[in-house]
Each structure stands twice: as structure tokens, then as C-alpha cells.
Amino acid sequence: MFGSRASIILPALSLLALIAGGIFVSTQWRTAVYYPEEPETESSIETENPETNSFQEIIYSSPREQSENVKGVYLNEFVANSSHSQAVAVREEINSLLEETELNAVVIDIKEHDGPYMPSSLKEYIKELHEKNVWVIARICVFRDSSLEDAYPDWYLKIEREDGSLEIWEDSGGGLWLDPKGTGVQNYIINFSKKAIDFGFDELQFDYIRFPSDGDVKSAIYPFYDNNSEEKYQVIGDFFSRLSNSLKNYDRDIILSVDLFGYVAAHRNSTEIGQRTYDAAQHFDYISYMLYPSHFYGGLQVGRDEKRGLPGIYIPYDSEDLSETVSGNPYPVIARSIFIAKDYIESIGAAAKIRPWLQDFDIYKDTNRGIYYDAQKVREQILAAEESGAAGWLLWGPSGEYTREALLAR
């Protein structure tokens, strides 16, 4: 349906780890998991009444209803937990944004590639956020995990060296990967996720819940997965099901979301990493496609939208006129991707809603050619998400710094 150019659009969240600047993660304060009191089933927020310019209280009847109104930002582990002056300053600015703008949610790292961490300081911060009626989401990095190398080396992808010996395989960023097919690996993720529920999060969001995409992928040796007997999407789809069923049985009110490559929104699947919209839509409440325009390296090509009377379009990555590139056209990149994904999810009868990740950061490939993601471009993405029927949106800023001017004041 689409031209060959579209087949190479593959934005990857792993690249963002290389973009973040100025804030480094400390692991000195990591501790065991703590268990909070049972979360309340009802919550409220205050929102501005345009007629009176005062605040009115909205009561949500269930966690699901509140989750449909999420407008959030990402906090890495350093910003969310550290007492370092730099982290405190960024955290205070985010708190200010939550109080003074339309933002009402945060996504906090609790398991990155170097393993789980839920210190007591985070428990206190969650309590503070809940007192302000902020929706708190835990981000869990799933199969990209270097923390079990010593304890469970057999769970990791390997590579064969010239002398015939096996070593643990690394992706292009030096990250290690657990075999998604391993029962022990899956149990590890499920058990940790249950602890995150007990910790007091409103929602769990799963990232890197896929096979690796970069590095010498063809040379990777899997201890459990057999590509001769099973497709990668079957492994990931089965785990989606097992994970969701286990956690919903543990806590029927917990909200579950999943991060997928932006490519998957318009093209339904990325079989080389095992991600399909079909599988995700069956088992998660929300799908957060990473729709960063700067990462559509092959441009965006979509066919005619008969339902809305929109023509087919091709927006290139490079052009002499920067306003014609994907980075220069955030609105159509976001809107058309969501339209396609939303229509497909509805066609298969799934209940999942779309809540995209949006770009609030610059990358050198764009800044070198004069493209910056300023307030206008961030706002265009927000409008595209809202006007295309998304159930909220999330801003990704690797360092935790966000563009206040792009957000509506309360």
C-alpha cells in the first residue's frame, strides 16, 4: 500500500538515551521495594472554568475515567529521586508545571536497563503527587536489562566469538537483552510489576517490550526463542496476554499501557522486533506510540483517508525547504498516524485507546539544519493528538525539562 520509503521509518526510544544531556543517573540511593496503603478508587482534579475564571472540581468515578484525561511528562530516575541540587531544581519546575498548567500526570522510571529501583524517597514523592491529584505512571523497561548478568547469565542473548566461545550479546548502545521467551524472564517482569502496583502507582507503562532492533541482531543467539518454530510477534503477543492477565487478576483496577515504535502506528506491525498493534490492542488499556517527528527517518507516507476525505501524502525526512520535512510538519505526522492506528484498532474490535508520546526535545540532526522543537512545534503536536481523538498525550524530554510556553495555563 505504501512506497518503499515508508518501510524504513523506525524511530527507536533507545536513541533518546544518547540525546539526554546534563543529567546523569546515580544508583547510590537504590533500596528495596516498599509497600504503601491501598490506593483510593476515586480521585479529583481542579480545572479552570472558562466562564468564571475560577476552579471547578471534577470527580472521577474510576481510575479508568481519570486515565482518559492524562496530559503528562516523563521524569527519569535521577530527577524523580535524587536530592542533588540539579535534580531538585528540575523536579520543582515540574511540580510548578503540574500546578500552573494543563499537565496532570507524570511518568517515572522505576526500572531502566540497569535494573529496578523504587527507593523510599520515591514513595514520598508519589504521595505528594497524589495529594495534588496527579496521575502517576510507572515506566518499566522490560527486556533491555543488564542487572541480572551475574545472577542469571543463561537468560541473556549471546554471541559466538571466533574461538567458539559464547559471550553476552550487546546492542549498539552497549545494552544487554533478556530472551523474551524465557519463563524465568517473564516471571521476573510480572513479579516486579506486582510490586510496582503495591507501591502505589496508578498505571504501569511497559517499554522495550520487544526484541532488540539495533546492533548485530542477526548474530544474536537466543537461549529459549527458536526462530524456526515461532515468529517473534507470537512470543511478544503471548507475553502481552500473560502479563495483562496476571496483573489484572492481581488488581482489577490497575491501568496498563505499552510503548510501541511510532512506525507501528501507520503500519500496524514491526515483525523484526515482534511488535504488532493487533496484539497490543487486545491486552493494554493504552498504546503510546512514540510519534517523534524527528525520528521518521524515512519520512511519512500514507494513503488516502476515505473516512475523513484526506488525500494520500508523502512527507520526506530531507528537503531543501525545511518546512516540507517531517520534522517541520509535526501536526500531520501525529494526526495521520493516530487516524490510521485508531481506525485499525476499532476495526478489530479492541478497546485500547491511543495516548501518544510527543517530542519536547531537539536532536543534533535537526538543529544542525536549523530545526528546533520550540513551543510552536510542541503545541502543534498536542493539538494534533487532541484533534485526532487521542485519549491524552505524554511529552518526552530526556532531561526532564519541558517547554512551559507550549502548555495551557490553568
Secondary structure, DSSP 4 states (H G I P E B T S, - for coil): ---GGGGG----GGGHHHH--S-----TT-------PPPPS-EEEEEEETTTTEEEEEEESSHHHHHTT-EEEEE-HHHHH--SHHHHHHHHHHHHHHHHBS--EEEEEEEETTEE---HHHHHHHHHHHHTT-EEEEEEE-SB--TTTTT-GGGB-EEE-TTS-EEE-B-TTS-BBB-TT-HHHHHHHHHHHHHHHHHT-SEEEEES-S---SSSGGG-B-SS--TTT--HHHHHHHHHHHHHHHHHHH-TT-EEEEEEEHHHHHHSEETTTTEEHHHHHHH-SEEEEE--GGG-TT-EEE--BTTTTBPPEEE-S--SSGGGSSTT-HHHHHHHHHHHHHHHHHHTT---EE--EEE-S--HHHHTTT----HHHHHHHHHHHHHTT-S-EEEE-TTS---GGGS-B-
